[in-house]
Amino acid sequence: MTESPLLEVRDLEKHYPVRSGLLRRVTGHVEAVDGVSFDVREGETVGLVGESGCGKSTTATTLLGLEEPTGGEVRFDGEPVAELAGDDRDRFRRRAQIVFQDPNSAFDPRLTVGESVAEPLAIHGLDDAERRREIVVDTLERVGLSEADADRYPRAFSGGQKQRIALARALVLDPDLLVVDEPVSALDVSVQAEILSLLEDLQTDLGLAMVLVSHDLGVVRQVCDRVCVMYLGELVERGPAEALFDDPRHPYTEALLSAIPEPDPAASADAVELTGDVPDPSDPPAGCSFHPRCHCVIPPEQFDLDPGAFRSVFDLRLAVSGGDVDPDAFEDTATVREAFGVPDELGDDDAERILTEAAEAVAAGRVDAASDRLDAFESVCEREGPRLEPVADGSNGDRDGTGDGTRRAACLRVGDRVDR
């Protein structure tokens, strides 16, 4: 593995305009990717992980130039991808390939498998049909298929076999970088194992650099050297896979890892439960984008509250301030507390007094008064947007993805930056 990155992504942005009204004027933007940075070196696999809609696939297509970035820069082998043209652009297209998510819709049903796999060769100037056939057959055999399969149509193959064909089409140009988008999400578990094993073998044999896009943390742990965790278009944590899985430092990463099924029935069930929904990327929250759901949201300094208790109070605060509370639904303060999971006692006299007054106001239909009282529970996470900061956990000798030798997380709890 060389020191110089093959792929460098710096502050990559992809925003989509939101249009409304009769004249379809731009009234806002969906920030699908917002300031993403990472590197990929020869022979290594970097994973992009997160929930559906977090911007993983958009990052993948934008870094390859399939979509024009709104901001930032992508360099491939030292050259800015956005500035490539003519033969240089064609050379980049040959060296960087992608395997899309759904193998069932990846092929023209009118073409045989051999024709589909040979198409990139023809596009890039290989006119010798016999030579194209030789390369196609060799590539199909490399991914576990046979020469006879070249003359069959895609409908004759299973999902796992179609994924092998998709890999063959991506590899037929002998690329240096392979972007693989959810390669096993549509496959049975037994077939998933075969495809993952194939990817590992291909990387070893061909020296490929890979970007693996997935929401499946089990897959990422099996094949990735480093991991970038995305939430609402941003990177919230990145670092070596082993360190990240053993000791997640961002609450969102912790929640993702806790959702991995544990095959041991005797294992303790300590899954992290996230409240609320993923915010609208066209109207992201102020401060930390994860704070509306975070189980570790930071309480105000003047209160001594258990994290779980503060989370329940904070949920009430967000609901009231957002106008999502129906006063007619509550008979008294007890029903307000029960609806939001607030404990009978908060353990802090001042916090208990303010919460009681706010709950009484909600039950009485005085939502504005309740909102004023609950402002006392404002969190620093609502005010300040965290940056990716070095994680002081002894892993500083590990490469984090941009070559500075430091694992990073975007959380106000990382380091000594919290100013409540």
C-alpha positions in Angstrom: 0.0 0.0 0.0 1.5 3.4 -1.1 1.6 6.5 1.0 0.2 8.7 -1.7 -3.6 8.3 -2.0 -5.2 7.1 -5.2 -8.4 9.0 -4.5 -8.6 12.2 -2.5 -12.0 13.6 -1.5 -12.0 17.0 0.1 -15.1 18.9 1.4 -17.3 17.3 -1.2 -20.8 18.8 -1.5 -23.8 17.9 -3.6 -26.9 20.1 -3.1 -30.1 19.6 -5.1 -32.4 22.7 -5.7 -35.9 22.6 -4.3 -38.4 24.3 -6.6 -41.9 25.4 -5.8 -44.7 27.7 -7.1 -46.1 28.2 -10.6 -42.7 29.5 -11.8 -40.8 26.7 -10.2 -38.4 29.1 -8.5 -35.6 27.7 -6.3 -36.8 28.0 -2.7 -34.2 25.9 -1.0 -31.7 23.1 -1.3 -31.4 19.5 -0.3 -27.9 19.1 1.2 -27.5 15.4 0.1 -23.7 15.6 0.7 -22.2 18.4 2.8 -18.5 18.6 3.3 -17.3 15.0 3.1 -13.5 14.3 3.1 -11.6 11.0 3.0 -8.8 9.2 1.1 -8.5 5.8 -0.6 -5.1 4.2 -1.1 -4.1 1.5 -3.5 -5.1 -2.0 -2.3 -7.4 -0.8 0.6 -11.2 -0.8 1.1 -12.9 2.2 2.6 -16.5 1.8 3.8 -19.2 4.5 3.6 -21.9 3.5 6.1 -25.1 5.0 7.5 -28.9 4.7 7.3 -30.8 4.9 4.0 -30.9 8.5 2.7 -27.7 9.7 4.5 -25.9 10.5 1.3 -23.7 7.4 0.8 -24.7 6.6 -2.8 -24.7 10.3 -3.8 -21.2 10.6 -2.5 -20.2 7.6 -4.6 -21.7 8.9 -7.8 -20.4 12.4 -7.3 -16.8 11.4 -6.5 -16.8 9.5 -9.8 -18.1 12.5 -11.7 -21.4 10.9 -12.6 -23.0 13.9 -10.9 -21.5 17.3 -10.8 -20.4 18.4 -7.3 -21.8 21.6 -5.8 -18.5 22.2 -4.0 -15.3 20.6 -2.9 -12.7 18.7 -4.9 -12.0 15.1 -5.9 -8.5 14.1 -7.0 -7.7 10.8 -8.7 -4.0 9.9 -8.9 -3.2 13.6 -8.1 -5.4 15.0 -10.8 -8.6 17.1 -10.2 -11.4 15.0 -11.6 -13.5 18.1 -12.5 -10.8 19.4 -14.7 -10.2 16.2 -16.7 -11.3 16.4 -20.4 -10.8 14.4 -23.6 -8.3 11.5 -23.4 -7.6 12.2 -19.7 -11.3 12.0 -18.9 -11.6 8.7 -20.8 -8.5 7.3 -19.0 -10.1 8.2 -15.7 -13.4 6.4 -16.7 -11.4 3.3 -17.5 -9.5 3.4 -14.2 -12.5 4.1 -11.9 -15.6 1.8 -12.2 -18.8 1.4 -10.3 -21.1 -1.5 -9.5 -24.7 -0.3 -8.9 -27.0 -1.5 -6.2 -29.7 -3.5 -8.0 -28.3 -6.3 -10.2 -31.7 -7.0 -11.6 -32.0 -3.6 -13.3 -28.4 -3.3 -14.3 -28.5 -4.9 -17.7 -30.2 -4.4 -21.0 -32.4 -7.5 -21.4 -31.9 -7.5 -25.2 -28.2 -8.0 -24.9 -26.5 -11.3 -23.9 -24.2 -11.3 -20.9 -21.2 -11.4 -23.2 -22.4 -8.3 -25.1 -23.1 -6.4 -21.9 -19.7 -7.2 -20.4 -18.0 -6.4 -23.7 -19.7 -3.0 -24.1 -17.2 -1.0 -22.1 -14.4 -2.4 -24.2 -16.1 -1.3 -27.4 -16.8 2.1 -26.0 -13.2 2.6 -25.1 -11.9 1.7 -28.5 -11.2 -2.1 -28.7 -12.6 -2.9 -32.1 -11.3 -6.4 -32.4 -14.3 -8.6 -31.7 -12.3 -11.7 -31.1 -10.0 -10.0 -28.6 -13.1 -8.6 -26.8 -14.5 -12.1 -26.6 -11.2 -13.4 -25.0 -11.2 -10.7 -22.4 -14.9 -11.1 -21.6 -14.5 -14.9 -21.1 -11.4 -14.4 -18.9 -13.2 -11.9 -16.8 -16.4 -14.0 -16.4 -14.2 -16.9 -15.3 -12.5 -14.7 -12.8 -15.8 -13.9 -11.1 -16.9 -17.6 -11.0 -18.9 -17.9 -14.3 -18.1 -19.8 -17.5 -17.6 -19.2 -21.2 -21.0 -20.6 -22.0 -22.6 -18.0 -19.7 -21.5 -15.3 -22.2 -24.1 -16.4 -24.7 -27.1 -16.4 -22.3 -29.4 -13.5 -21.4 -29.6 -11.8 -17.9 -33.1 -13.3 -17.2 -31.5 -16.8 -17.1 -29.4 -15.9 -14.0 -30.1 -15.6 -10.3 -29.5 -12.4 -8.3 -26.1 -13.6 -7.0 -25.1 -14.5 -10.6 -26.2 -11.1 -11.9 -24.1 -9.5 -9.2 -21.1 -11.5 -10.5 -21.8 -10.3 -14.0 -22.0 -6.7 -12.8 -18.6 -7.2 -11.2 -17.3 -8.6 -14.4 -18.5 -5.7 -16.4 -16.8 -3.3 -14.0 -13.6 -5.2 -14.0 -13.3 -5.8 -17.7 -11.4 -2.5 -18.2 -8.9 -3.5 -15.5 -9.6 -0.5 -13.2 -7.6 0.7 -10.3 -10.6 1.9 -8.2 -13.9 0.0 -7.8 -16.9 1.7 -6.1 -19.4 -0.9 -5.0 -22.9 0.3 -3.9 -24.7 -2.1 -1.6 -23.3 -5.2 -3.3 -25.3 -7.8 -1.3 -28.4 -5.9 0.0 -30.7 -7.7 -2.4 -29.2 -11.2 -2.0 -29.9 -14.1 0.3 -27.5 -14.6 3.2 -25.7 -17.6 1.7 -25.2 -15.7 -1.6 -24.0 -12.6 0.3 -21.1 -14.6 1.8 -20.1 -15.8 -1.7 -20.1 -12.3 -3.2 -18.1 -10.8 -0.2 -15.6 -13.6 -0.5 -15.3 -12.9 -4.2 -14.7 -9.2 -3.6 -12.0 -9.9 -1.1 -10.3 -12.3 -3.6 -10.5 -9.9 -6.4 -9.0 -7.1 -4.4 -6.1 -9.3 -3.3 -5.5 -10.6 -6.8 -5.9 -7.3 -8.7 -4.6 -4.9 -6.1 -7.9 -2.9 -6.3 -8.7 0.1 -4.2 -12.4 -0.1 -3.2 -15.1 2.2 -1.8 -17.8 0.1 -0.3 -21.2 1.7 0.2 -23.4 -0.2 2.7 -25.8 0.2 5.5 -24.9 -3.3 6.7 -22.2 -3.0 9.4 -21.5 -6.7 9.4 -20.5 -6.5 5.7 -18.4 -3.4 6.4 -16.6 -5.1 9.3 -15.7 -8.1 7.1 -14.2 -6.3 4.2 -13.2 -2.7 5.1 -9.8 -1.4 6.3 -11.3 2.0 7.2 -14.8 3.3 7.8 -16.5 6.6 7.2 -19.8 7.0 9.0 -22.3 9.4 7.4 -25.4 11.1 8.9 -27.6 13.6 7.0 -24.9 14.2 4.3 -22.0 14.7 6.8 -19.2 12.5 8.1 -19.7 12.1 11.8 -16.8 9.6 12.4 -14.0 8.0 10.5 -11.1 5.8 11.3 -9.7 2.3 11.1 -12.4 -0.4 11.1 -11.1 -2.3 14.0 -10.9 0.7 16.3 -14.2 2.1 15.2 -16.1 -1.2 15.8 -14.3 -1.9 19.1 -14.8 1.6 20.5 -17.3 3.9 18.6 -16.8 7.5 19.6 -19.9 9.1 18.0 -23.4 8.4 19.5 -24.7 7.6 16.0 -21.9 5.1 15.3 -22.7 3.5 18.7 -26.4 3.2 17.7 -25.6 1.6 14.4 -23.2 -0.9 15.9 -25.7 -1.8 18.7 -28.2 -2.8 16.0 -26.0 -5.6 14.6 -27.7 -8.9 15.5 -25.8 -10.9 18.1 -25.9 -14.6 17.5 -25.3 -15.4 21.2 -28.7 -15.8 22.9 -27.0 -15.2 26.3 -25.6 -11.9 25.2 -27.0 -8.8 26.9 -29.5 -6.8 24.9 -28.2 -3.3 25.2 -29.3 -1.9 21.8 -29.4 1.9 21.6 -32.8 3.2 20.9 -32.9 6.4 18.8 -35.9 8.8 19.3 -37.5 10.7 16.5 -37.0 10.5 12.7 -34.2 11.5 10.4 -34.5 15.3 9.8 -35.4 16.7 6.4 -32.1 17.3 4.5 -33.7 20.4 2.9 -34.2 21.9 6.4 -31.5 20.4 8.7 -31.5 21.3 12.4 -29.2 23.9 13.8 -26.2 22.9 15.8 -25.4 19.2 15.7 -27.6 17.5 13.0 -27.9 14.4 15.2 -29.2 16.2 18.4 -32.9 15.6 17.7 -32.3 11.8 18.0 -29.1 11.5 20.1 -29.2 9.4 23.3 -26.1 11.3 24.5 -27.4 14.9 24.0 -25.6 17.1 26.4 -27.7 18.6 29.3 -27.3 22.2 30.5 -24.4 22.6 33.0 -26.7 23.7 35.8 -28.5 20.4 36.0 -27.3 17.1 37.2 -29.4 14.6 35.2 -29.1 11.0 34.0 -28.6 11.0 30.2 -31.7 8.9 29.7 -33.8 11.2 31.9 -32.5 14.3 30.1 -33.3 12.7 26.7 -36.9 12.3 27.7 -37.2 15.9 28.9 -35.4 17.0 25.8 -38.0 15.1 23.6 -40.7 17.0 25.4 -38.9 20.3 24.8 -38.5 19.5 21.0 -42.1 18.5 20.7 -43.4 21.6 22.4 -41.1 24.0 20.5 -41.9 22.3 17.2 -45.7 22.5 17.7 -46.1 18.8 17.8 -48.0 18.6 21.1 -51.8 18.4 21.3 -52.9 19.7 24.8 -56.2 17.9 24.5 -54.3 14.6 24.6 -53.2 15.1 28.3 -55.3 15.1 31.4 -52.6 16.1 33.9 -48.9 16.3 34.4 -48.7 12.5 34.9 -50.0 11.8 31.4 -47.5 14.3 30.0 -44.6 12.6 31.7 -45.8 9.2 30.7 -46.2 10.2 27.0 -42.6 11.2 26.8 -41.1 8.6 29.1 -40.1 11.2 31.7 -39.2 9.5 35.1 -41.3 10.2 38.1 -38.4 12.0 39.7 -35.5 13.6 37.8 -33.1 13.6 40.7 -32.4 17.3 40.4 -34.6 19.7 42.4 -34.3 22.7 40.0 -34.9 20.5 36.9 -37.8 18.8 38.6 -39.5 22.1 39.5 -39.1 23.5 35.9 -40.3 20.3 34.3 -43.4 20.1 36.6 -44.3 23.7 35.7 -43.9 23.0 32.0 -46.0 19.8 32.2 -48.7 21.6 34.1 -48.8 24.3 31.3 -49.0 21.6 28.6 -51.9 19.9 30.4 -53.6 23.2 30.8 -53.3 24.0 27.1 -50.7 26.8 27.6 -48.2 25.6 25.1 -46.4 28.9 24.8 -45.8 29.1 28.5 -44.6 25.5 28.5 -42.1 26.3 25.7 -40.8 29.3 27.7 -40.2 27.1 30.8 -38.6 24.3 28.7 -36.1 26.7 27.2 -34.1 26.1 30.5 -33.3 22.7 29.0 -31.6 24.0 25.9 -28.6 21.9 25.0 -25.3 23.1 23.6 -25.9 20.5 20.9 -28.7 22.8 19.5 -26.3 25.8 19.3 -23.0 24.5 18.1 -22.2 22.3 15.1 -19.3 20.0 15.8 -16.4 19.4 13.5 -14.4 16.2 13.0 -12.0 16.4 15.9 -9.1 14.0 16.8 -10.1 11.2 19.2 -7.8 11.0 22.1 -8.0 7.3 22.7 -4.5 6.0 22.0 -5.4 5.3 18.3 -3.5 8.3 17.0 -1.0 6.0 15.2 -3.8 4.7 13.0 -4.6 6.4 9.7 -8.0 8.0 9.7 -8.7 8.5 6.1 -7.0 11.8 5.2 -3.4 11.0 6.0 -3.0 13.0 9.2 -2.7 9.9 11.3 -5.6 10.6 13.6 -9.0 9.0 14.1 -11.8 11.6 14.2 -15.4 12.1 15.4 -17.8 15.0 15.0 -19.3 15.2 18.5 -19.1 17.9 21.2 -18.2 15.2 23.7 -15.0 14.5 21.8 -12.0 16.3 23.3 -12.4 19.3 25.7 -14.6 21.5 23.5 -17.9 21.4 25.3 -19.0 25.0 26.4 -22.4 24.6 28.0 
